[in-house]
């Protein structure tokens, strides 16, 4: 038995408005762009103070 037969046909129901199909750019933005932007912000928040101290030439304290 094919597993593809278990996937329902993805069509709009009669009487419902047609669904806009996402483009490759939309899918890429959601799957790659937004997570990369969030990771960049988190990296700057946590590593920013370390990079600032290192660029000013101050000694870093070891814990």
C-alpha positions in Angstrom: 0.0 0.0 0.0 1.4 3.4 -1.0 1.8 5.9 1.8 1.0 8.7 -0.7 -2.6 7.4 -0.9 -3.1 8.3 2.8 -2.4 12.0 2.1 -5.6 13.9 1.4 -5.9 16.0 -1.7 -5.1 19.6 -0.8 -7.8 21.5 -2.4 -10.1 24.3 -1.2 -13.6 23.2 -0.2 -16.4 24.3 -2.4 -17.7 27.7 -1.4 -14.4 28.7 0.4 -12.0 31.3 -1.1 -9.0 30.0 -3.0 -5.8 29.7 -0.9 -2.7 31.6 -2.1 0.2 29.2 -2.7 3.4 30.3 -1.1 6.5 31.0 -3.3 10.0 29.6 -2.7 10.9 33.0 -1.3 8.1 32.9 1.3 9.1 29.4 2.4 12.7 30.3 2.6 12.0 33.4 4.6 10.0 31.4 7.1 12.3 28.4 7.4 15.7 30.1 7.1 15.4 33.9 7.3 13.4 34.4 10.5 15.4 31.7 12.6 18.7 33.2 11.4 17.6 36.7 12.4 16.5 35.5 15.9 19.8 33.6 16.3 21.8 36.7 15.3 20.0 38.8 17.9 20.5 36.3 20.6 24.2 35.9 19.7 24.7 39.7 19.9 22.9 39.9 23.2 25.0 37.2 24.8 28.4 37.7 23.1 28.3 41.5 22.7 29.7 42.3 26.1 32.5 39.8 25.6 33.3 41.2 22.2 33.2 44.8 23.5 35.7 44.0 26.4 38.0 42.1 24.0 38.0 45.0 21.5 38.9 47.5 24.2 41.9 45.4 25.3 40.7 44.7 28.8 41.6 41.5 30.5 38.8 39.0 30.7 38.1 37.4 34.1 38.1 33.7 34.3 35.3 32.1 36.3 
